[in-house]
Structure formats: C-alpha cells, structure tokens
C-alpha cells in the first residue's frame, strides 16, 4: 500500500466519530491491518447467529441490515 493510499484511508478513519480521539500513528497502524474488498449488489456478508472472522467498514455505497424475528406461538 503506497503512502497516498494510506493517507486517504487515515483521513477516512479520522472522519469517523469513534476514531476522532485516536492519534495519526494509531490510525496508521490500524489501516495497515485492513484491506479493501468490493461486494456485489445484494451480497450477504453475515447471517444472523453465524460467527464471522472479519468486520466490514463501509467506505462507500449503501448497505442494509436486516433481522429475523422469532415467531410467537
């Protein structure tokens, strides 16, 4: 990852409320652990109740979170 790409990602993270109190050095270390991935329209990333081995931070585009309701008897 080149310096320009790292800086762009750092700028994005610094714009998020959760990361505003982080130092630039802390954010750089975090950014180096991430990789970009593109997803297809309507692609399911996680399903309710399933374990996941990654987190997704949406930088651009739209997403929907749905939840199944338990049936009441």
N, C-alpha and C positions, 0 to 999 in steps of 0.2 A: 504494500500500500504506500503510495507516494505522499509526500508532505501536504500537498494541496488537498488530496482526498481525506487525509487525517484531519486537517483543519476544518474542512467542510462538515465532517461528522462531529467534531468537537463543538462547532458552532451550533449544530442541531441539538446536541445534548444540553448545551448551556441554555438553550431557549426553553427547555422543559422545566417546569416548576420544581420537580423533585431534585434536579441536578444543579440548580442555581447556586447553592452554597458550596458545591464541590470546587476544588482548585482545578486549574487547567491541567496540571500534571496528573491529578487523579482521573480526570476525564480522558486524557490521552491513554492512560493505562487501560481504562475500560474499553475505549474504542478499539484498541488493538486486539481485544478478545472477540469482537463481533465480526461477522461477515454479512454482506448483503445477499439477499435472495429475493427473487421475484416469484410471485404466486399468480396462478391463473384465476380468472373470474370464477366465483362460486367454489373455489377450492377450500376444503375443510382442513384447518390446521390442527385443531384439537377437538376432541369429543368429550362431552361431559362424563366425568368419572374416570377417564383414562389418564394414566401418568404421561408426562411429557419430559423429554430430555433437552428442551430448549425453551427460550422465551422469544416472543416476537415483539419488536418495536416497529410500529407502522410509521414510516417516514413520509409516505406519500400515497395517496389513493384513499379508498374507503374500505371499511370492513363492518361486519355485523356480528354481534354476539347474541346467540340465542340460548335459551334454557328450556329443558323439558320439564313440564310439571308432572308431579306424581298424580296418578288417578285416585280420586277419593271414592271410597266404596260406601 
